[in-house]
Amino acid sequence: MQYVYVLESKKDHNIYIGCTSDLKKRLLLHNAKKIASTKLRVPFVLIYYEAYINSKDAYNREKYLKTRWGRNHLQKVLRNFFNR
């Protein structure tokens, strides 16, 4: 199983989008500052994820969510979260 996930930094309130096969471990790695691209923005909380059986589907979805259209989609899906 592959997961596409969205994290929110509690430090700067920006989001991070990634893909992994072990979601719990990956979140722990982010918060332990073991991921170079996010180590200056910890702590993170998981705000959204999707599960995929096929890894290519998951990576394609990750790429899409990182585009302007994908971020707009997340804004619509998580509108209550972002309008708090």
N, C-alpha and C positions, 0 to 999 in steps of 0.2 A: 504494500500500500504506500502510495506517495501522497504527501500533503503539501498544499499550497497554503501559506499562512501569512497573516498580517499582524504585525506587532506595532504597538504604540509606545514611543519613548515617553516615560514619565518626566524626563529631564527637559526635553524640548517640544514634546507633544507632536512630533512628526511621526510618520509611519514608515515601516520597513516591510518589504514584501519578499518572501523567500520560498524555497521548496526543499523538502526533506523526506526521508523515509521514517524518521523517528522524531516526532514532534516534541515530545516531553524532553528528550535529551537536547534537542536543538535549542529550546527555550532556555534550558539550564546553561548551555554553552554561551548563549548571548548574554545572559545576566552575569556570568562568571568572567566576562570580558575576554573570552577565548576566540571570538569572531572579530577579526581585524576591522571590518567595515562598520561595526556597531559599538566597539568597545568604549568610545567616548560618549555614548548616548544612553547608557544604562541608568536605571532599570527599565525593563520592558514588560509589558503585559500583552498577552494574546487577546486580540479583539475579534479575529475571524479566521476560519480555516475551511478548506474544502479537501475532500479525500478522493483520490483517483486510483484505479487499479493499474492503469498503464502510465509509466513514467513519462513517456513522450507527451501524453495528454496533459499531465501535470506541469511539465516545463513550458508547454505552449501556453497554458493558462497563466502561469507566472509571468511570462513575457507580455501577455496581453494586459494583465493588471498593472504592469509598470508603465503602460502607455497612458496618454491623456484620457482616451476612451475608457480604459480600465479603471483609472482613478475616479472618473466620473461615475462609473458603475458602482464602485465601492461607496462613494458618497451617497448614492441613492439607496443602496442596500442597508447601509449603516447610518441612515439619516438621523435616527434618534440618538445614536451614540455621539455623532459629531455635533448635534444641536443641544448638547447638555449644558 
